[in-house]
Each structure stands twice: as C-alpha cells, then as structure tokens.
C-alpha cells in the first residue's frame, strides 16, 4: 500500500501505477513511494518537495523541480515551481513546517550551501527530511552504473555532520534499507533504471530545535 498523505491515507500500488500511467509519469517508481511511506508522517502542514519530478510526496506539498512541463498541470503529484531548489526566494525565514527532498541533494556541487538555504525556511519544530543514495550501496561518482549527474557520494554520517550544526536534531538515520528489504518491487523495477536493486538509499529525518 502507498501512503499518499501524512495522516496515513493509503491506496493500492495498482492505483498509484494507474495515476502514473494516466499522466504520462512512466519513469516514476513505486519503490520510491515505499521509501516515502517511511517518512511521510513528518510532512504535515505547509512545506515543499524539492526535486519532486512527477512523484511528489503528497498532493498538498508545494513541488519544486527544474523540469516543469505540461505534464505537471492538473497532475496532483507534479511540481508547481520551476527551479533547481538551491535558492528559495518565495519563502520567508522560518515559514515552512517541512522541507522534503528525495534523490536530489547529491546533484548539487555545494550541498552545504543548499542545506543552509533549506534550513533557513524551516520553522522551529519543523522537519528536514532527506532521502539519498548510500555511498556503499550505489555506484560512486564516475564509476560504471552511476548517475552521470551526481556530484557527490554520501554516507549517513556525512549528512548528520552537515545538518546538526544548522540547529537540527537527528530523529532517524539510515533505517530505510533494512525496513524495505522485503519489498519485491525494489528488484522488479530496478531494470527500468539500469540497476539490480533499488534498495540503496538512506534517510535523514531531522527536527529543528
């Protein structure tokens, strides 16, 4: 089952796939939805999904993606703002309940600068929720099989060291891999993306204090 809202509403995998197909989001992943299942409860209120593609964490999130096309319009899981997300001029300091981003931060040259900006817009008591490929589970930058647009490889502790000085307390770190090891689509979907297994990510859930 796929969770599509922070309050726990769920739909079957088949219904999520039908949503993708109806709106031409054929490159989007059901397994990535299972990753989001594990953190969606931290995305209540007003917040953003940076680098959402056509697979935004839930329909109430404000989607930001450098690619904005007609596919996004009228599509509940698409983006509303065209930008890479490194700067967030639309949002005042401490104005958001959460910033969520999945498989995006590794595409930036200066991730610390980007995290500084994301932190700026999160209010006290709000959440920074990140999902990234694990350095030890995914092909590293410049090696066969790696995403050619990745700029850096990260371990969970690398992210913790970048986030904690910004005033965040780490609530969850690198639990996704074990929790999702039983999900069949991690392997059945993998070939579509040129991998053997999609279960290579880690999460950071951090609360601003």
Buried (B, 14 or more C-beta within 10 A) or exposed (E): EBBBBBEEEEBEBEEBBEBBEEBEBEEBBBBBBBBBBBBBBBBBEBBBBBBBBBBBBBEBBBBBBBEBEEBBEEBEBBBBBEBBBBEBEEBEEBBBBBBBBBBBBBBBEEBEEBBEBBBBBBBEEBBBBBBBBBBEEBBEBEEEEBBEEBEBBBBBEBBBEBBEEBBBEBBBBBBBBEBBEEBEBBBEBBEEEEBEEBBBBBBBBBBBE
